[in-house]
Amino acid sequence: MTASLQKTQVDLAGLMRVLGEALYSTPFVAIRELVQNGHDSCTRRAKESTEPFEPKIQVRTRPGELIIEDNGAGLTLEEIHTYLATVGRGYTRTLREKGGGDDLIGYFGLGFLSAFAISHRVEFWTCSFQAPGLAHRFVSVSGESYSVVVAANRAVGTQVRLFLKDEMPMLGDPAIVETWLRKYCCLLKHPVALNGGVAVNAEPPPWRRQSELSDLRYKTLSLAFARHFENVFDPIATIPVNRADYAVQGMLWIQDGGSFASSDNRNLSVFVRGMLIGEDERNLLPRWAGFVGGVIESTLLQPTASRESLRNDDAYEFIAGVLQQALVSGLRQIAESDPASWRRILSRHNESLLAAALVDATLFKLVGDDVTVRTTEGDFTMPALLERCNGTVYLSYEERAGVESMLLKALKQPIVLGCRFAAGPFCARYAQAHGAPIVVLGTDTGAETLFRPSDLARDEIAVLEACFFAADRDVLVRQFDPPFLPFAVLTNPEAEIRRRLESDEADRRIGQAVLGLARQFTAGIAQQKLAKVYVNAANPVIRELLQLSNERRTQAVAALQPLLSLCADARGTPDMERALTDFGNALLTLLRDGP
Ligand SMILES: Nc1ncnc2c1ncn2[C@@H]1O[C@H](COP(=O)(O)OP(=O)(O)OP(=O)(O)O)[C@@H](O)[C@H]1O
C-alpha cells in the first residue's frame, strides 16, 4: 500500500496564541515590534520613492490606547493581504531575499502579532506611496480574522491604533512607554518621538560621530553614554569598538567598583540594525572580563525569532573574538595614554586582572608588571618583589606561618600568600617568564633552598648531630639566615597526626568507629620522625660549641636544650615554665663550673 501524502493541519487559534503571547518574554516588546515596522516602512519609502520626505515615527499614548504612526511607505490593499495579514510573511524578508533589505530590521513576518497580545482590537490605517489618495483600514480583534475597507483619505504612511486589554493599562502610560522607547530605540536611524516631544534617539551614539568630535569631547560623550547604560557602576574609562570591516561598532567600559576574581558584572547591550536585541549578552565578552560593560551594534549577529536574544552561530563566536581583542588593546591604550585611569583600573580590579592574565597571554604581558600580589610584608608588584628578594620568589600555600616563613619574616623577605586566588600560578608564570627561581615553602625543595649545606667538616657535623640527638627528631646541620638563630625546627604534620591518633589519649577522646577509620588511614603514613631540627652552622654559639671540651660542650648543650624544646616540642603546647627552669639551672651549672 502506498502511503498517501496528507496536508498538516494548523490550529490557527492555538498558533496565534503561542506566537502572540508566548513568543515574547514581556508585553512591552509590542512597542518595539510596532516601532520597528514603522521604521522599516520609512526605510522602504526612502529607497523606493522618488519623492523627498523626512522619515518620522510618532508614538502616542492615551488612557487605554497606544498609537504608533509613521510616514513610511504604507501598504496597498494587495500588500495588506499578502504581508500584513499573512503570518510568517513580510515585505521585509521579500526585499532581503531580492538582496535589497540590508538595513531593514524585520525578517520573520511575526512581529505584528505581538499587537494582539496587548490589545483587544487593532486598527491599521494606511495609505501607500504607490497609490496616494487611496487609504485603507484593516481591523482585527484577535489576529485570526480581519476586515479591510477603503478609508477616508490620509497622508502616505500608517497609523496603528491599539485598544489595550484591561490588564495592559501600563502601555497607555507615557512615562512607562518613554522608558521602553528610550531603551529599544536609542540607536535607530529615523527619529522616534513620544507624544510630539523631542525624538528619543535625537542624539546619535558617540561612535557614529567620532570623526566630527575632538578627542576630549568624544571621551566626555562616551562616558556619559556608558553611564546611561551601566546600571550599577560608574564607568572609569571607555574603550572603542570600531571594526567596520567586521560590521561591529560601539564601546566597552571598565566599571568603577572593586571586583574579585570571581565577580561577574559583565553586561553587554546588543543592537542589530539599530534595534535593541538584548541587554545582557555577557557571553560575548571574555569570561575573565567580570568588570566590563558595553554597548555594540552589529549587522553580523542574527536575532532569534522573538528578537530578544541572539543565535549562537559562527558570527557570534567571531564577534566574541573581536570584542576580546578590542578589550585587550583598549586596556593597553589606557595604560599607555591615561595613567590616572589605568591606576584606578588596577586598584579596583587587581584580583580579576591577576586571574585574567593567566588565561590571556597578551593581557599577561600588559598587566604582569603592574598587578600586585599579597605577601606577608604587604602588597607587591612582581618587579618590586623580585628586587626585594634578590631575584627569588618565596611562595607559601600554608594558612599559618611555619618556621621557614618565620625565618624569612625575620629577614623581612616578603612571602607571597599562595592561597589567595590565582596568586600561586601567577607568580609561577611570572617567575618562569623572568627566569627567577621560585621557592615554595613547606616543601622539601623549598627547605633545601633555605637550609643550605654547611661549610663544616664531617667530624664537626657529627659532633653537632650527636649534641642535639633525640629519638623522635632528625638533626640536620645546615647553614641559614638569619645567622643569629642557633636552630630552626620543622615539625612533620603527618607524623604528628599519626602520633596523636595512636596515643592512648585518643582511645579515650575519639569514638572507636571514627578512630578505627582514622588509624586505617594513618597506617598508610610511613613511620617518620616528628620533627627536623636544623642546626645553624652559621650561628656563632653553635660554632663555639665545637671549640669546647666534651664536658663543657655537654653543659652548654644542656643549657640550649630547653630553648630547643620550646620550638621542637611537637607534642603540643610547650611547657614554658619547665623550659625556663631547666635553662636557668643549666646556666647556673655553666657559671659555677666556668673557667
Ligand atoms: N507600519 C507599517 N507600514 C508598512 N508596512 C507594515 C507596517 N507594519 C507591518 N507592515 C507589513 O507587514 C509585514 C509583517 O509585519 P511583521 O511585523 O509581522 O513582520 P516583519 O516586520 O516583516 O518581521 P519580524 O517578525 O522580524 O518583525 C511587514 O513585513 C510589512 O510588510
The ligand as a Gaussian input file, in Angstrom:
#p B3LYP/6-31G(d) Opt

LIG

0 1
 N        3.732000      50.265000       9.801000
 C        3.828000      49.512000       8.695000
 N        3.981000      50.074000       7.490000
 C        4.078000      49.357000       6.365000
 N        4.038000      48.008000       6.349000
 C        3.891000      47.366000       7.521000
 C        3.764000      48.076000       8.742000
 N        3.621000      47.164000       9.735000
 C        3.661000      45.953000       9.153000
 N        3.829000      46.061000       7.829000
 C        3.925000      44.962000       6.857000
 O        3.535000      43.783000       7.475000
 C        4.596000      42.819000       7.386000
 C        4.572000      41.889000       8.567000
 O        4.961000      42.602000       9.721000
 P        5.564000      41.836000      10.953000
 O        5.877000      42.822000      11.991000
 O        4.665000      40.714000      11.340000
 O        6.884000      41.142000      10.374000
 P        8.260000      41.764000       9.892000
 O        8.414000      43.115000      10.460000
 O        8.368000      41.618000       8.428000
 O        9.284000      40.751000      10.526000
 P        9.597000      40.475000      12.060000
 O        8.704000      39.424000      12.551000
 O       11.007000      40.043000      12.019000
 O        9.385000      41.772000      12.772000
 C        5.832000      43.638000       7.243000
 O        6.855000      42.920000       6.573000
 C        5.373000      44.783000       6.372000
 O        5.353000      44.402000       5.014000

